[in-house]
Amino acid sequence: MGKKKVKRREKPVIWPYLVTVAAVLVLAAVMTYVLKYCKVTAVMVDGNIHYSNDEITAMVMDGHFGDNTIYLYLKYRDREITDVPFIETMTVSIESRNAIRITVYEKSLAGYVEYMDRYMYFDRTGTVVESSNVRTAGIPQVTGLRFDHCILYEPLPVEDPEVFERVLDTTQLMNKYSLEVDRINFARDGSLVLFFGDVEVYIGDDSFIDEKVMVLPDILSKLEGQSGTIDLSEYESGQTITFEKSD
């Protein structure tokens, strides 16, 4: 009789399970580290004017894990934020495991006009770039422009489009001398009037406009809380400037 073959019992292969368990443990350790040690504790915001730092931060760090640098890196590494009013785009960069930088590129606003109970903000070319029911501080109202309609993302249909260059030149002068003008008015004859609170400043035409604006910071600082008019339409350097109080 032949010998009986004894069937060997195969040992169970456990290494795939060990590898899986090890991978899960490593992943759990990485997730624990990321969640615990990669929290945002410092946020740097650059370029914002319309929105405060807190408002910009809230827009970027929203949703679950919005305070985690790794999550924010994955969320914004190939993406810019472009759907925020008054903002062209925002980018997010990771400075360290606990710090991020948000760079804001706001739309270039020269001024606004009121139309149909809305504030219509336009850029240096006169193109309407935003419509809002909220007035933005630091952006002057422009009056005296004559138009019969106003469409978002289209130029304001004024008689003389060169007026927008004058608006831009005026706002740049305001920035140059650290002045915040509330309203810029163009009269029918083209003369310019600036409004600072309750003080009206008659500039007239654009001749010597830099010299005219240059004297305003010192004068306006002494007229705080008062109302009246200053006529600089015929001003020449060195002349005495008079302020006529309102009744």
DOBA-678428 format. One record per atom (N, C-alpha, C, O, CB): residue in three letters; y negated, x negated, z negated. Coordinates in steps of 0.05 Angstrom, whole numbers, plus 32768, in hexadecimal, padded with zeros to 4 digits. Each point is the difference from the previous one (the first is absolute). Glycine has a CB too. Layout:
N
ALAYXZ...
//
This chain:
247
MET80187FEF8000MET7FE880118000MET7FE77FEF8000MET7FFE7FEB7FF2MET801B80397FF6GLY7FD47FE58028GLY7FE77FF18001GLY7FEF80037FE6GLY800380147FF1GLY7FFD7FF18041LYS7FF07FE87FC9LYS7FEF80017FE9LYS7FEB80168003LYS7FF580038016LYS80137FCC7FE1LYS7FF2803E7FF4LYS7FEB80158000LYS7FE57FF28000LYS7FFA7FEE7FF0LYS802480337FF9LYS7FD17FE98029LYS7FE47FF58001LYS7FF0800E7FEALYS7FFE80197FFELYS80057FDD8034VAL7FF07FFA7FBEVAL7FEF800A7FEBVAL7FE48002800BVAL7FF37FEC8007VAL802B80017FD4LYS7FD7802C8025LYS7FE58004800ALYS7FEC7FF77FECLYS7FFF800A7FE9LYS8011801D8033ARG7FDF7FC67FEDARG7FEB7FF67FEEARG7FEA80157FFDARG7FF7800C8013ARG80147FC57FFAARG7FEC80317FDBARG7FE980127FFBARG7FE67FF18005ARG7FFA7FEC7FF5ARG8021802E7FE8GLU7FD67FF28036GLU7FE77FF38008GLU7FEA80047FEAGLU7FFD80167FF5GLU800F7FF0803CLYS7FE77FE47FCALYS7FEB80017FECLYS7FE7800E800CLYS7FFA7FFB8017LYS80177FDB7FD3PRO7FE3803B8007PRO7FE8800E800BPRO7FEA7FED8006PRO7FFA7FEE7FF0PRO8012803B7FF6VAL7FE77FDA8031VAL7FE97FEF8008VAL7FE7800A7FF2VAL7FF680168007VAL80207FDE8026ILE7FE07FFD7FC0ILE7FE9800B7FF1ILE7FE67FF28007ILE7FEA80087FF7ILE803580027FE4TRP7FE27FE08035TRP7FE77FF18005TRP7FEB8011800ETRP7FE87FFC7FFATRP80337FDB8008PRO7FEC803B8011PRO7FEA8010800CPRO7FF180117FEBPRO7FE880038002PRO80337FFF8028TYR7FF480087FC2TYR7FF380107FEBTYR7FEE7FEE7FEFTYR7FEB80097FF8TYR803D80168008LEU7FE27FC97FFBLEU7FEF7FEE7FF0LEU7FE67FF9800ELEU7FEB7FFE7FF4LEU803F7FEF7FF7VAL7FD9800F8030VAL7FE87FF9800FVAL7FEC80187FFFVAL7FE87FFC7FFDVAL80337FE68021THR7FF080367FE5THR7FEF80188000THR7FF280037FE5THR7FE880067FFETHR803780108023VAL7FF17FE67FC9VAL7FF480027FE5VAL7FEB7FEB7FFCVAL7FEA80067FF5VAL8042800C7FFAALA7FDA7FD6801AALA7FEC7FEA7FFDALA7FE780068010ALA7FEA7FFB7FF6ALA803B7FE48004ALA7FDE802C801EALA7FE880078010ALA7FF080157FF2ALA7FE77FFE8000ALA80327FF6802AVAL7FF480207FCBVAL7FF280167FF2VAL7FF17FF57FE8VAL7FE980077FFBVAL803980198014LEU7FEB7FCD7FE3LEU7FF37FF57FE8LEU7FE87FEF8008LEU7FEB80017FF2LEU80417FFE7FF7VAL7FD67FF1802DVAL7FEA7FF08009VAL7FE980128009VAL7FE97FFB7FF9VAL80377FE18015LEU7FE780398001LEU7FEB80138009LEU7FF2800D7FE9LEU7FE880038000LEU803280058029ALA7FF680007FC3ALA7FF4800C7FE8ALA7FEE7FED7FF1ALA7FEB80087FF6ALA803D80158006ALA7FE07FC98003ALA7FEF7FEC7FF3ALA7FE67FFC800FALA7FEB7FFD7FF4ALA803F7FED7FFBVAL7FD88015802CVAL7FE87FFC8010VAL7FED80187FFDVAL7FE87FFC7FFDVAL80337FE98024MET7FF180347FE0MET7FEF80187FFDMET7FF380007FE5MET7FE880087FFDMET803680118022THR7FF07FDF7FCCTHR7FF580007FE5THR7FE97FEC7FFFTHR7FEB80067FF4THR804280067FF8TYR7FD77FDD8020TYR7FEB7FEB8000TYR7FE7800B800FTYR7FE97FFE7FF7TYR803A7FDD8007VAL7FE28030801AVAL7FEA800A8011VAL7FF080167FF2VAL7FE87FFF8000VAL80337FF58028LEU7FF3801E7FCBLEU7FF380177FF3LEU7FF17FF77FE7LEU7FEB800B7FF9LEU803880138019LYS7FE87FCE7FE1LYS7FF47FF77FE6LYS7FEA7FEB8004LYS7FEC80017FF2LYS804080097FF9TYR7FD87FE48027TYR7FEE7FE98002TYR7FED80008018TYR7FF07FED8003TYR80327FFA7FE5CYS7FE0802D802ACYS7FEF80008018CYS7FED80187FFFCYS7FFB800C8015CYS802A7FDD8005LYS7FD1801E7FCFLYS7FED80157FFELYS7FE47FF68005LYS7FF97FEA7FF9LYS8024802D7FE6VAL7FD37FF9802FVAL7FE57FF88007VAL7FEE80027FE6VAL7FFE80157FF4VAL80087FFB803CTHR7FEF7FD97FC9THR7FED80007FE9THR7FE47FF88009THR7FED80037FF0THR80397FF27FF2ALA7FD780028037ALA7FE57FF98009ALA7FFD8009801DALA80117FFB8011ALA7FEE7FDD7FD0VAL7FEB80358025VAL7FFA800A801BVAL7FE47FF68007VAL7FED80057FF2VAL803180248008MET7FE07FC9801DMET7FE77FF7800BMET7FF980108018MET801080038013MET7FF87FCE7FDCVAL7FE0803B8012VAL7FF880118016VAL7FE77FF4800DVAL7FEC7FFA7FF2VAL8027802F7FF7ASP7FEE7FD38031ASP7FEA7FF4800EASP7FF680138016ASP8010800E800DASP80027FC47FEAGLY7FD4802F800EGLY7FF5800D8017GLY7FFA801E7FFDGLY7FF7800D8013GLY80217FD28006ASN7FED802C7FCFASN7FFB801D7FFCASN7FE480067FF8ASN7FF47FF27FEFASN803C80138005ILE7FC580108017ILE7FE5800A7FF9ILE8002801E7FF9ILE7FF680097FECILE7FF47FD38032HIS802280327FF5HIS8001801E7FFDHIS801180087FE8HIS7FF980127FF1HIS80017FF28040TYR801C7FEE7FCATYR801380077FEBTYR7FFF7FEA7FEATYR7FFB7FE98006TYR80228030801ASER7FE87FF07FC7SER80007FEC7FEASER801B7FF18000SER80128007800FSER7FD080177FD5ASN801F7FCC800DASN80197FF17FFEASN801780117FF6ASN80167FFE800AASN7FCF7FD97FEDASP8016803A7FF5ASP801580117FF5ASP800A80148015ASP801880058002ASP7FD47FF77FD1GLU8002800F803EGLU800880138014GLU80117FF28016GLU8014800B8008GLU7FC280107FF0ILE80227FCD8010ILE80107FF18014ILE801B7FF97FF4ILE80158003800EILE7FC17FEA8006THR802B800A7FD3THR80197FF97FF4THR801380187FFETHR80187FFD8006THR7FD07FE07FDFALA800D803A8014ALA801180187FFFALA800B8008801BALA8017800A8001ALA7FCD80067FD8MET800D7FEC803CMET800A8006801BMET80187FEF8008MET80138009800CMET7FBE80058001VAL802D7FD87FEBVAL80157FED8008VAL801880027FEEVAL80177FFF800AVAL7FC67FE38007MET801F80207FD5MET80167FFF7FEDMET800A801C7FF9MET800380077FE8MET7FEB7FCE8006ASP8017803C8026ASP8009801B7FFAASP801E80018002ASP800D7FEE800BASP7FC780258006GLY803780037FE5GLY801D80058003GLY80107FF17FEBGLY7FF67FF17FF0GLY800380178040HIS80227FFC7FD2HIS80127FF27FEEHIS80007FE28006HIS7FFE7FF88017HIS801F80317FE7PHE7FE47FC77FEDPHE80007FE38002PHE7FE67FF6800DPHE7FFF7FE98009PHE803380177FFAGLY7FB980107FFCGLY7FE77FF8800CGLY7FF27FE97FF1GLY7FED7FF4800AGLY800E803A8006ASP800F7FCB7FD8ASP7FF57FEA7FF1ASP80117FE78002ASP7FFD7FEE7FEFASP7FEE80337FF2ASN80277FDF8032ASN80137FE98003ASN7FF87FF08019ASN7FFE800A8016ASN802780107FD3THR7FD87FCC8013THR7FF77FEF8016THR80147FFE8016THR7FF97FFF8018THR7FEC7FE77FC7ILE80358019801BILE80147FFE8015ILE800180198010ILE80027FFF8019ILE80197FE37FCATYR7FE380358010TYR7FFF801A800ETYR7FE780018013TYR800280088017TYR8017800E7FC3LEU7FD07FE1801BLEU7FE880018010LEU80017FED8018LEU7FF680068015LEU7FF180067FC1TYR80267FDD8025TYR80047FED8016TYR8010800C8017TYR7FF97FFF8017TYR80047FDB7FC8LEU801980338019LEU8012800C8014LEU7FF28018800ELEU800480058018LEU80247FED7FCDLYS7FC7801C800CLYS7FF38018800ALYS7FEA7FF98014LYS7FFC800E8014LYS800F80097FC2TYR7FE67FD38024TYR7FE87FFB8010TYR80027FE68011TYR7FEC7FF8800CTYR7FFB80207FD1ARG80307FDA8024ARG80017FE7800EARG7FFB8003801EARG7FF47FEE800CARG802C80027FD1ASP7FE88025802FASP7FFC8004801CASP7FEF80198006ASP8002800C8015ASP802A7FDE7FF4ARG7FC3801C7FE4ARG7FF180198003ARG7FE47FFD7FF4ARG7FFC7FF47FEBARG802F80268013GLU7FC17FF18010GLU7FE680037FF5GLU7FFA801D7FF9GLU800C8012800CGLU7FE57FC68010ILE7FFD802C7FD2ILE7FF9801B7FF7ILE7FE880098011ILE7FEA7FF47FFEILE802880057FD2THR7FF1801C8040THR7FEB80078012THR7FF8801E7FFETHR7FEF80098010THR80227FD4800EASP7FFA80317FD0ASP7FFB801D7FFFASP7FEE80097FE9ASP800380167FF6ASP80297FF0801FVAL7FC27FE87FE3VAL7FED80067FEAVAL7FE48004800CVAL7FF77FEF800FVAL80267FF67FD0PRO7FD68031801APRO7FE48004800APRO7FEE7FE97FF9PRO80017FF57FEAPRO8006803C8011PHE7FE77FC88017PHE7FEC7FEB7FFEPHE800C7FE48001PHE7FF17FEC7FFFPHE7FF480347FE6ILE80357FDE801EILE800C7FE58000ILE800E7FFC801BILE801080108009ILE7FF77FF17FC5GLU7FF37FE8803EGLU800D7FF9801AGLU801D7FF97FFAGLU8012800A800EGLU7FC27FE58005THR80307FFF7FDATHR801B7FF87FF9THR80007FF27FE5THR7FEB7FF67FF7THR80228005803AMET800A80047FC2MET80047FF17FE7MET801A7FF08003MET8013800A800AMET7FD480187FDATHR80187FC58012THR80187FF07FFFTHR80077FF87FE3THR7FEE7FFE7FF0THR80087FF0803FVAL8024800F7FCCVAL80097FF97FE5VAL80107FE68002VAL80127FFD8010VAL7FF080347FE2SER7FF67FBC7FFESER800E7FE67FFESER80097FFA7FE4SER7FF280087FEDSER7FF47FE7803BILE803080047FD5ILE800B7FF97FE5ILE7FF67FE47FF9ILE80067FED800EILE802380307FF9GLU7FC87FE17FE3GLU7FF57FE67FF7GLU80147FF27FEEGLU80027FE78001GLU7FD0802C8002SER803C7FFC7FEDSER80157FF57FEESER801280177FF8SER7FFC8016800ASER7FE57FC57FE5ARG8032801F8001ARG801380167FF8ARG7FF380167FF1ARG800B80167FFDARG80197FC98002ASN7FC4801C7FF6ASN7FF180147FF0ASN7FE58007800BASN7FF0800E7FF2ASN80297FE27FE7ALA7FE08006803EALA7FE48004800AALA80018006801EALA80107FF58010ALA7FDE7FEC7FCDILE80018032802BILE7FFD8007801CILE7FE27FFF8008ILE7FEF80037FEFILE803B801A800FARG7FD17FE0801BARG7FE58001800BARG7FFF80168015ARG801080018012ARG7FE87FCD7FE4ILE7FF480438008ILE7FFB80158013ILE7FE67FFA800FILE7FEB7FFF7FF3ILE802E80247FF0THR7FE97FDA8037THR7FE87FFA8010THR7FF980198010THR8010800B800FTHR7FFC7FC47FF4VAL7FDB803A7FF8VAL7FF78019800CVAL7FEC7FFA8016VAL7FEE7FF07FFDVAL801880287FD7TYR7FFF7FF48043TYR7FED7FFE8017TYR7FF5801C8005TYR800C8010800CTYR800E7FC88009GLU7FCE802C7FE0GLU7FF4801A8003GLU7FF38004801BGLU7FF87FEC800DGLU800080157FC2LYS800680188039LYS7FF280058019LYS7FE27FF97FFDLYS7FF480057FEBLYS802D80208020SER7FD47FD0800ASER7FE47FF88000SER7FEE80198003SER7FFF800C8015SER800D7FC77FFELEU7FE780357FD7LEU7FF080188000LEU7FE27FF88000LEU7FF77FF17FEELEU802D80297FFAALA7FCD7FF1802AALA7FE37FFA8001ALA7FF080167FF2ALA7FEB7FFA7FF5ALA801C7FEE8036GLY800380307FD5GLY7FF280167FF4GLY800F801A8004GLY80178000800AGLY7FBE7FE97FFDTYR801F802D7FF0TYR800C801A8004TYR7FEB80158007TYR7FE97FFD7FF9TYR803C7FF67FE7VAL7FE48022802DVAL7FF080178005VAL800E80197FF4VAL801880007FFDVAL7FD47FEC802EGLU800480287FCEGLU800C80197FF6GLU800380138017GLU7FEE80048010GLU7FFD7FF57FC2TYR802E80128030TYR800680138016TYR801480147FF6TYR80167FF87FF8TYR7FDF7FE4802BMET8005803D7FDFMET801380167FF9MET800A7FFC7FE3MET801880027FFBMET7FF580038036ASP7FE17FF57FBDASP80077FFC7FE3ASP80137FE97FFCASP800F7FFF7FECASP7FEA8031800DARG80077FBC8019ARG80117FE97FFEARG7FEF7FE78002ARG7FEB8000800DARG803D80198006TYR7FE17FD17FE1TYR7FF47FE68004TYR800F7FF28017TYR80187FFA7FFDTYR7FD880037FD2MET80027FFE8047MET800D7FF38017MET7FF77FE38001MET7FE87FFA8005MET801980328015TYR80117FC27FE0TYR7FF97FE37FFETYR80057FF3801BTYR80148004800DTYR7FF87FFB7FC3PHE7FE07FF18039PHE80027FF28019PHE7FFE7FE27FFDPHE7FF57FF67FEDPHE7FF88033802AASP801E7FC97FFDASP7FFF7FE37FFFASP7FE87FF5800FASP7FEE800F8008ASP80447FF07FF5ARG7FCD7FE78008ARG7FE97FF3800CARG7FFB8009801DARG7FEA7FFD800AARG801F7FDC7FD8THR800B8032802BTHR7FFD800A801BTHR7FF8801D8001THR7FFC800B8016THR80257FD37FF9GLY7FDE802F7FDAGLY7FFA801D7FFFGLY801980118002GLY7FFE80198001GLY7FD77FDD8013THR80437FFE7FECTHR801880108002THR8007800B7FE4THR80017FF17FECTHR80107FF2803AVAL7FF580377FD9VAL8007800D7FE7VAL801D7FF77FF8VAL80138006800FVAL7FCE80227FFBVAL80217FCB7FE0VAL801B7FF57FF8VAL800C800F7FE8VAL80187FFE7FFCVAL7FD97FD68015GLU7FFF803B7FE1GLU800B800F7FE9GLU7FF0801A7FFCGLU7FE880018005GLU80287FD47FE5SER7FFE803F800DSER7FF3801A7FF8SER800980067FE4SER80187FFF7FFASER7FE780128036SER7FEE7FF47FBESER800880047FE4SER7FED80157FF3SER7FE980048009SER80287FCC7FF5ASN7FF8803C7FEDASN7FEF80127FF0ASN7FF67FF17FE7ASN7FF4800C7FEFASN8025801C8022VAL7FEB7FBE7FEFVAL7FF77FEF7FE9VAL7FED7FEB800BVAL80067FF38014VAL802580157FD3ARG7FBE7FF6800CARG7FED7FEB8008ARG80077FE67FF4ARG80067FFE7FE8ARG7FD68025801BTHR80247FC8800DTHR80077FE57FF8THR7FE77FF17FF7THR7FED7FFD8010THR803B8003800FALA7FD87FF67FC9ALA7FEA7FF07FF6ALA7FFD7FE78010ALA80147FF48008ALA7FF2801F7FCAGLY7FE17FE58033GLY7FFB7FE7800FGLY7FFE8003801EGLY7FF97FED800DGLY801F7FFD7FCEILE7FEF802E802FILE7FFD8005801DILE7FE980138003ILE800080167FF6ILE80327FE38013PRO7FB97FFF8006PRO7FE880118002PRO800380188013PRO800F7FFF8013PRO7FD77FD87FE4GLN800C803E8002GLN7FFE80168012GLN7FEC7FF98016GLN7FEB7FF47FFAGLN8021802E7FE1VAL7FF97FE6803DVAL7FEE7FFB8016VAL7FF6801B800BVAL801080118009VAL80077FC38003THR7FCF80317FF3THR7FF580198009THR7FED7FFB8018THR7FF87FE98005THR800C802A7FCCGLY7FF58002803CGLY7FEF7FFE8018GLY800F7FFC801AGLY7FF380008015GLY7FEB7FED7FCDLEU803C8010801CLEU80107FFE8019LEU8005801C800ALEU800680137FF1LEU80107FC37FFFARG7FE6802E802AARG8004801A800CARG801980018011ARG80037FF18013ARG7FCB80167FEDPHE8044800B7FF8PHE801A8004800EPHE8009801D7FFDPHE7FF8800D7FECPHE80157FC1800DASP8003803C8019ASP8008801C7FFFASP801D80047FF9ASP800980167FFCASP7FD47FF38026HIS80327FE17FDBHIS801C80027FF7HIS80087FE57FF4HIS7FF27FEC8004HIS80198037801FCYS800B7FDD7FCFCYS80097FE87FF3CYS801F80017FFFCYS800B80127FF4CYS7FCA7FEA7FF0ILE80387FF18029ILE801D80008002ILE800B7FE57FF5ILE7FF67FEB8006ILE800880348022LEU80167FE47FC7LEU800C7FE87FF4LEU800B7FEE8015LEU800D80088013LEU7FFE80137FC4TYR7FF07FCB8025TYR800A7FEA8012TYR7FF18000801BTYR80087FF28013TYR802480117FD7GLU7FBE800B8018GLU7FEF7FFF8018GLU7FE37FF87FF7GLU7FF880067FEAGLU8025801D802EPRO7FD47FD17FFAPRO7FE57FF97FFAPRO7FEE80187FFBPRO80048015800DPRO80017FC1800ELEU7FE880287FD3LEU7FED80167FFCLEU7FEF8002801ALEU7FF67FEC800ALEU8008800C7FC3PRO80008020803EPRO7FF28003801APRO7FE280017FFDPRO7FF480158004PRO80348003800DVAL7FCB7FD27FE7VAL7FE47FFF7FFCVAL7FF27FFA801AVAL800C7FF68013VAL7FFA7FFC7FBDGLU7FE080138031GLU7FF07FFB8019GLU7FFF7FE28006GLU80037FF88017GLU7FE280317FE0ASP80177FC67FF4ASP7FFE7FE38004ASP80157FF27FF0ASP7FFC7FFC7FE8ASP7FD280098021PRO80487FF38002PRO80157FF27FF1PRO7FF87FE67FF3PRO800D7FF67FEEPRO8013801F8031GLU7FC97FDF7FEBGLU7FF77FE77FF4GLU7FF780047FE4GLU7FFC7FEC7FF1GLU7FF78005803CVAL800980287FCAVAL7FF880057FE5VAL80147FF57FECVAL7FF97FF97FE9VAL7FEE80308026PHE80327FD57FF9PHE80157FF77FEDPHE7FFD7FE27FFBPHE80077FF67FEBPHE8017802E8025GLU7FD77FCD8003GLU7FFA7FE47FFBGLU7FEA7FFE7FEBGLU80017FEE7FF0GLU800C8006803FARG7FE0801E7FD2ARG7FEA80007FECARG800B80077FE5ARG7FF87FF57FECARG7FE780188037VAL803480067FDCVAL800D80077FE6VAL800E7FE77FF5VAL7FFD7FFA7FE8VAL800980368027LEU80097FC38002LEU800F7FE87FF7LEU7FED7FEB7FF7LEU80047FF47FEBLEU802180178034ASP7FC67FEF7FF0ASP7FED7FEC7FF8ASP7FF380077FE5ASP7FFC7FEE7FEFASP7FFB80088041THR800480237FCCTHR7FF380097FE7THR80137FFD7FE8THR7FF87FF57FEBTHR7FEC802B802FTHR80357FE87FEATHR80137FFD7FEATHR80067FE37FFATHR80047FF87FE9THR801180338024GLN7FEB7FC48007GLN80047FE37FFBGLN7FE87FF47FF1GLN80047FEF7FEFGLN8017800E803BLEU7FCD800D7FDCLEU7FE97FF77FF0LEU800280097FE3LEU7FF97FF17FEELEU7FEB8011803CMET802680177FD2MET800380097FE5MET80147FEE7FF1MET7FFB7FFA7FE8MET7FFC80368027ASN801E7FC97FFEASN80147FEE7FF3ASN7FF47FE47FFBASN80047FF47FEBASN80218025802CLYS7FCB7FDE7FFCLYS7FF47FE57FFDLYS7FEE7FFF7FE7LYS80007FEB7FF3LYS80018010803FTYR7FF1801A7FC8TYR7FED80007FEATYR800B80107FE8TYR7FF180087FEETYR7FE97FF28032SER8040800C7FE0SER800D800E7FEASER7FF3801A7FF9SER7FFC80077FE9SER80117FCD8005LEU7FED803B8027LEU7FF4801B7FFCLEU801480158007LEU80107FFD8013LEU7FC27FF07FF8GLU802D80297FE6GLU801280168006GLU7FEF80188009GLU7FF4800E7FEFGLU802F7FE27FF0VAL7FDC8015803AVAL7FF08015800BVAL8010801A8001VAL801880008008VAL7FCE7FDF8014ASP800E80377FDCASP800E801A7FFFASP7FFF800D801BASP8013800D8009ASP7FE17FF87FC7ARG7FF57FF9803EARG7FFE800E801AARG7FEE7FF08013ARG7FEC7FF47FF8ARG801A80387FF1ILE80037FD38030ILE7FF07FF48015ILE7FF880168014ILE8011800E800BILE80087FC57FF0ASN7FCD80308009ASN7FF780168011ASN7FF17FF48018ASN7FEF7FEF7FFEASN800D80307FDAPHE800B7FEC803FPHE7FF27FF98019PHE7FEF80188009PHE800A80158006PHE801C7FCB8007ALA7FC0801B7FF3ALA7FEE80168009ALA80018002801FALA800C7FEF800DALA7FD580097FCBARG8014801D8032ARG80018005801DARG7FF27FEA8010ARG80087FFA8017ARG7FF880377FE0ASP7FEC7FC27FFDASP7FF37FEA800FASP800F7FE57FFCASP7FF67FEC8009ASP7FDE802C7FF1GLY80437FE97FF8GLY800F7FE87FFCGLY7FFA7FF07FE7GLY800E7FED7FFAGLY7FF580128037SER7FE8800A7FC0SER7FF97FF17FE8SER801680047FEASER800E80158000SER7FC17FF0800CLEU80327FE87FE3LEU80167FFF7FECLEU7FF580067FE4LEU7FEC7FF57FF8LEU802D7FEA8025VAL7FF580327FD4VAL7FFA80057FE4VAL80197FFC7FF0VAL8015800A8006VAL7FC680178006LEU80227FD07FDELEU80177FFB7FEELEU7FFC800E7FE6LEU7FE980027FF5LEU801E7FD18020PHE800E80387FE0PHE7FFF800F7FE7PHE80107FF27FEAPHE80187FFC8003PHE7FE1802F8017PHE7FFA7FCE7FD0PHE800E7FF47FE9PHE7FFB80137FE9PHE7FEC7FFE7FF2PHE800E7FD2801FGLY801980417FEAGLY7FFC80157FEBGLY7FE980118008GLY8000800D8016GLY80127FD57FC7ASP7FD980208012ASP7FE980108006ASP7FE97FF0800CASP7FE9800A8001ASP802480147FD9VAL7FF87FCA802EVAL7FEB7FF0800CVAL80057FFE801EVAL80167FF9800AVAL7FE57FEC7FCCGLU7FF08023803AGLU80017FFE801DGLU7FF17FE78009GLU7FEA7FFB7FF7GLU80198038800DVAL800A7FBF800EVAL7FF37FE7800AVAL7FFD8003801EVAL80138002800FVAL80017FE27FCCTYR7FD2801D802ETYR7FFB8003801DTYR80007FE4800CTYR7FEF7FEF7FFATYR7FF5803B7FFFILE80307FD18019ILE80027FE6800CILE7FF17FFF801BILE7FF67FEC8008ILE8037800E7FE2GLY7FD3801D8024GLY7FF38001801AGLY80137FF68015GLY801880068000GLY7FBB7FF47FEBASP80237FF58028ASP80127FF58015ASP800E7FE77FF5ASP7FFD7FFA7FE8ASP7FE58018803DASP802C7FE17FECASP80117FEA7FF7ASP7FF17FE57FFFASP800C7FEC7FF9ASP801A802C801ASER7FC07FE87FF2SER7FF17FE77FFFSER7FFE7FF67FE3SER7FF9800F7FEESER7FEE7FFE803CPHE801F7FDA7FD2PHE7FFF7FF37FE6PHE8011800E7FEBPHE7FF980007FE8PHE7FD97FF08023ILE8043801D7FFEILE801080107FEDILE800D7FEF7FEAILE800380097FEAILE80068017803BASP7FFE7FC77FE2ASP800C7FEF7FEBASP7FEC7FFA7FEAASP800680027FE8ASP80177FE9803BGLU7FCA800F7FE5GLU7FEB7FFC7FECGLU7FFB80197FEFGLU7FFA7FFE7FE8GLU7FF17FDF8036LYS8015803A7FEFLYS7FFB80197FF2LYS801680067FEBLYS7FFA80077FEALYS7FEF800B803FVAL80307FEA7FDFVAL801680057FEEVAL80027FEB7FEAVAL800780067FE9VAL80128010803CMET7FDF7FD27FE1MET80027FE97FEDMET7FEF80067FE7MET80087FF67FEAMET7FFF7FEB803CVAL7FE3802E7FDCVAL7FEF80047FE9VAL800A80187FEFVAL7FF680047FEAVAL7FE37FE98030LEU803A80227FF0LEU800880187FF2LEU800F7FFC7FE5LEU7FFA800F7FEDLEU80088005803FPRO80117FD97FD1PRO800E7FFD7FE7PRO7FEE7FFE7FE8PRO8004800D7FEBPRO80207FDE802EASP7FC780057FE9ASP7FEE7FFC7FE9ASP7FF080197FFAASP7FFC80087FE9ASP80017FC78022ILE7FFA803F800BILE7FF080187FFDILE801180167FF4ILE7FF8800D7FECILE7FEB7FE6803BLEU803580127FE4LEU801180167FF7LEU80097FFC7FE3LEU800480147FF1LEU800B7FF3803ESER7FF57FE07FC9SER80097FFC7FE4SER7FEB80097FECSER800680057FE9SER80147FD48027LYS7FCC80297FF8LYS7FEB80087FEFLYS7FFA801E8001LYS7FF0800B7FF1LYS7FFC7FC88014LEU8022803A800ELEU7FFB801D8004LEU801880117FF8LEU800280188007LEU7FE07FDC801EGLU802F80017FCBGLU8018800F7FF8GLU7FF8801A7FF1GLU7FF07FFF7FEDGLU802A7FD68010GLY7FF18041800BGLY7FFA801A7FF3GLY7FE8800E800BGLY7FF980167FF7GLY801D7FD87FE1GLN7FDB8005803AGLN7FE8800C800BGLN8005800B801CGLN80147FF9800DGLN7FD07FE77FD8SER800A80318024SER8002800B801BSER7FE57FFD800FSER7FEB80027FF4SER8039801F7FFDGLY7FDE7FDA8029GLY7FE87FFC800FGLY80067FF2801AGLY80177FFE8009GLY7FCE80007FCDTHR80067FF78037THR80037FF3801ATHR7FF37FE58001THR7FEC7FFA7FF3THR801580338022ILE800C7FC27FFBILE7FF67FE58006ILE7FFD7FFF801EILE80138005800FILE80027FE57FC8ASP7FD3800E8033ASP7FFC7FFF801DASP7FFF7FE28008ASP7FED7FF27FFBASP7FF9803A8005LEU802F7FCC800ELEU80017FE5800ALEU7FFE7FFF801FLEU80057FEB800CLEU801780087FCDSER7FDC80238033SER80008002801DSER7FED7FEC800DSER80057FF68016SER8007803A7FE6GLU7FDE7FC97FF5GLU7FED7FEC800BGLU7FFF7FE77FEFGLU7FED7FF18001GLU7FF780358010TYR80327FD57FE0TYR80007FEA7FEDTYR80017FE5800FTYR800F7FFD8014TYR800880207FCAGLU7FD97FD08018GLU80027FE48008GLU80037FEF7FE7GLU7FF780087FEBGLU7FED8001803FSER80297FE17FD9SER80077FEF7FE9SER7FE77FF97FF0SER7FEB7FF8800BSER803B7FF5800FGLY7FDC80177FCCGLY7FEA7FF97FEEGLY7FEE80177FF9GLY7FEF7FFE7FEEGLY80137FD68025GLN800080437FFCGLN7FEF80177FFAGLN8008800D7FE6GLN80177FFE7FF7GLN7FE38009803ATHR7FF380077FC3THR800580107FE8THR800F80198008THR7FF9800E8013THR7FDD7FDF7FD6ILE803E801A8007ILE801080188006ILE7FFA80157FEBILE80007FFA7FE8ILE80257FEA802DTHR7FD580347FF4THR7FF980167FEETHR801780147FFFTHR800E80048013THR7FC17FF57FF6PHE803380137FDFPHE801480157FFBPHE7FF2801A7FF9PHE7FF080007FEDPHE80337FDE8003GLU7FE28036801FGLU7FF3801A7FFCGLU801380137FF2GLU80148009800CGLU7FCE7FF1801CLYS8018800D7FBFLYS801280117FF1LYS8000801D800BLYS7FEC8009800ALYS800C7FD97FCESER801F802A8025SER8001801D8008SER7FF480117FEASER80007FF87FE9SER802A80008032ASP7FCB801F7FEDASP7FF380127FECASP8016800C7FEFASP7FF980107FEEASP7FE07FFA8031
//
